Structures are given as C-alpha cells and as structure tokens.
Amino acid sequence: MPHPPPIVQRASLHTSKILTLAGTQDTTATFAEHEELKSILRAGLGQFEIQSVCEVQARRAPFPVFPILTASIGSSDPQAPVVGFFGGIHGLERIGTQVILHYMRALLFRLEWDELLHQQLQKVRLVFMPIVNPGGMWAHKRANPNGVDLMRNAPQRSEGRVPFLAGGQTISSLLPWYCGRPGAPMQAESAALLAVVSEQLASHPFSLALDCHSGYGFDDSIWFPYAKTRRMMAHLPEMFALKTMLEQSHPHHSYSFEPQSNQYLLHGDLWDHAYDTSPAGHVFLPMTLELGSWLWIRKNPRQLFSRHGMFNPIKAHRIKRVLRRHADLLDFLTRAAFAAPRWLPPEERRAELQQLAMAYWRPRRVV
C-alpha cells in the first residue's frame, strides 16, 4: 500500500490533548522516551507552556502519528535571555533525549521547594524540545521516516571537503547520512526545529542552545558552529568567554570544547543554518553536546552487536551515571543565561578575546 504523506501542523496543545496523549495504551505506536515526555508534561500542567509544533507520521504499520512537542517555562519578557535544550534529532541516539527528560523531571520537583529557581525563572526562559525526530526514534533509525539525516538537511553546503558519505550525501535515502533531495524543502522536523529557534530563542537579545547527541569518540565534546567551514563564527569572543567560565566554575569537567570544524566538515548542519539566520545584533550561541559512546563500547564490547548499544549506554548503572554527569552542564547554561550581563564581554574586550580564542582554537586539518 502507498505510504501516507507526513502530517505537518502547528497548534497549541491544550490540557485535554495532553491527557489524551498521556493515556494511550497502544504500545506498538509509542516508545519509552515519548511516554516519559508525556508523563512529565502531564505532571507539569500549569508549569510548562506546551505546544505541538509539528506532527509526523511513521512509514510502516501501524503508521502512528507523533506530535513534536515543546515545553517552555520562565519569563515571558521578550528581552529575557533564553536557553533551548534539544534532543532526539537522530532517532538512535536516545541517551541525549534521556538527559533532557531527566533534567525536566528534576526541574519540576525543584519547583516545589527551590525559591532560588523561582527567582531565576522570573528573569530567564527555558525551552525544551527533547524529541525532534519521534518517527526515527520509534522505528529505531538514525534518520527520519523519509530516510533523511536531519542534521544534514539544511540547504547550505560545506566550503571544503567532507568525509565520504558521513559528511552528507544526496545519492540515496537507502544510504546513511542522506541530506535529502537537492533543492527540495527541508523536512518537517528540521523546519520545526528552526522555527522554534527563530521564534523562541534567536528573537531574544541573548540565547543559548544545547543539542544533545551521542556516538562520536571516547570523550564527551561540546561543539559549536561552524561545521560547514573552518572560518570562525562572529561570536567567537562570547563563546570563548562561556568556555572559560565553564572551566572556572567546573574545573574538573571532562568536555572538549571546540568548533565542530576542528573534527570534520559536513553539509547541511542545522545549527550552522540557525546561527547564520539569527538576527543581527542578537547573541545566539548554539552548541552540540556529543556524548562519547565509544567509551561505553570499550567497557562493554557486546554493545557493538546492537544498533541501540552503539549509541547509548546499556547497563543501568552507566545510564544513571550519564544522567547525573550532564545535569550540571544544563544547569550551568541556565545560570549563565541568567547572569549574561555579568560575563558577556564589552566591546573594548572583544578584540583581546578574539585573539585568545583564535590561538586556542586554531583550525586543524579536517578529514
């Protein structure tokens, strides 16, 4: 039978809709992270502002339709700083979504007693989009239901040589890292993410974004634009100041912090596109958290025989450790946004920080 087309829409999600979503009993048309998100949203009714920004439909029976949900909390001032947390762009990388859901759940519990958190949320806004690719996550695939790698789906092309296939390819959706058909509109999930960034983050004078992934290397990395070029981003001084503040406040953290181009170039990076289209005069600092899944494989080589195990910790104690370990980073970014006027470099210091950052992040030879 022919595959039904994807359904795309944007609408506010009312309480009755949340309760209906949370009450589904069809286990073939859902997955654990989706159910956990709905449980958190049901518990957070009255706290979170919830929206369905898009709906997508799976491409195999029972052809479930999944809403792509966002939850926001905090100041409604259009001048307030904003932090966005994103996950699940790649359907196989479930641990990134789990990190965000863990933080959302903890946030709700803290709201019951944490007076400082309430004061913080009066001046900063948090936006959560933990499952950008529900169709891929349900199907246990990296790509979305159309076979497109969403992280290579933006229209821009790399200015240099990219790794074969892995840097993005337009040959076929049957091969991994498919960018989509040249000249075609972006996928619904990609367009939804960029719309959320444009309307709810980059429209504010200052905003941060953290996109949680896994599957590259033995170490945890924080990458920032660009992925399309070895040129440095315009807000390099601000990013260097943020990195320095992270090192000073968490001196024993284990993240490498660098432009993605220091590792490899690729076509169609969504965060490159979001950054390049952000309003002039606004400071928008997008970052990708790349959890090093090779470490989990080294400790448990049998994970190599599972697609799920190649990108996620399997053993329960490792999952708990990962969730604990990265909560501090999400909290740090929230506090950094709240205190942005205290650390953003004034104009007279930007040239000095630019030189320091250029020396520290001197471009390396890419693959």
C-alpha positions, 0 to 999 in steps of 0.5 A: 500500500502507498505510504501516507504523506507526513502530517505537518501542523502547528497548534497549541496543545491544550490540557485535554490533548495532553491527557489524551496523549498521556493515556494511550495504551497502544504500545506498538505506536509509542516508545519509552522516551515519548511516554516519559515526555508525556508523563512529565508534561502531564505532571507539569500542567500549569508549569510548562507552556506546551505546544505541538509544533509539528506532527509526523507520521511513521512509514510502516504499520501501524503508521502512528502519528507523533506530535513534536512537542515543546515545553517552555517555562520562565519569563515571558519578557521578550528581552529575557535571555533564553536557553533551548535544550534539544534532543532526539534529532537522530532517532538512535541516539536516545541517551541525549533525549534521556538527559533532557527528560531527566533534567525536566523531571528534576526541574519540576520537583525543584519547583516545589521547594527551590525559591532560588529557581523561582527567582531565576525563572522570573528573569530567564526562559527555558525551552525544551524540545527533547524529541525532534525526530519521534518517527526515527526514534520509534522505528529505531533509525538514525534518520527520519521516516523519509530516510533523511539525516536531519542534521544534514538537511539544511540547504547550505553546503560545506566550503571544503571537503567532507568525509565520504558519505558521513559528511552528507550525501544526496545519492540515496535515502537507502544510504546513511547520512542522506541530506535529502533531495537537492533543492527540495524543502527541508523536512518537517522536523528540521523546519520545526526545529528552526522555527522554534529557534527563530521564534523562541530563542534567536528573537531574544537579545541573548540565547543559548542552545544545547543539542544533545547527541551521542556516538562520536569518540571516547570523550564527551565534546561540546561543539559549536558552529561552524561545521560547514567551514573552518572560518570562525563564527562572529561570536567567537569572543562570547563563546570563548568567554562561556568556555572559560567560565565553564572551566572556572566554575567546573574545573574538573569537567571532562568536555572538549570544547571546540568548533565542530570544524576542528573534527570534520566538515559536513553539509547541511548542519542545522545549527550552522543554518540557525546561527547564520539566520539569527538576527543581527545584533542578537547573541545566539550561541548554539552548541552540540553536546556529543556524548562519547559512546565509544567509551561505553563500547570499550567497557562493554564490547557486546554493545557493538552487536546492537544498533541501540548499544552503539549509541547509548549506554546499556547497563543501568548503572552507566545510564544513571551515571550519564544522567547525573554527569550532564545535569550540571552542564544544563544547569550551568547554561541556565545560570549563565543565561541568567547572569549574561550581563555579568560575563558577556564581554564589552566591546573594548574586550572583544578584540583581546578575546578574539585573539585568545580564542583564535590561538586556542582554537586554531583550525586543524586539518579536517578529514 
